[in-house]
Amino acid sequence: MTIYKKFKNPSQMTEEEQQKAGAAAIGTVVTFFIKPIIVKSLWNWLMPTLFGIAAITYWQAMGLGLLISLLFKNHNESN
């Protein structure tokens, strides 16, 4: 039994599958860098005004996003 059953070798993929995989990879990278900007903007807009909490930097927002994903996402993707 293999744990790689849902992954295909790119040479065995159709052109459409390769395009979907490429789009998914680009989407993942863009999301990785854009999500902290959104978190930072929302935090710095709301938290200091509402609760008197200090503003955060891009890297702190990235760390906060990582912490949230570790705490609240289900990483057990066994089918």
Secondary structure, DSSP 8 states (H G I E B T S, - for coil): --TTTT---GGGS-HHHHHHHHHHHHHHHHHHHHHHHHHHHHHHHHHHHHH------HHHHHHHHHHHHHHHS------
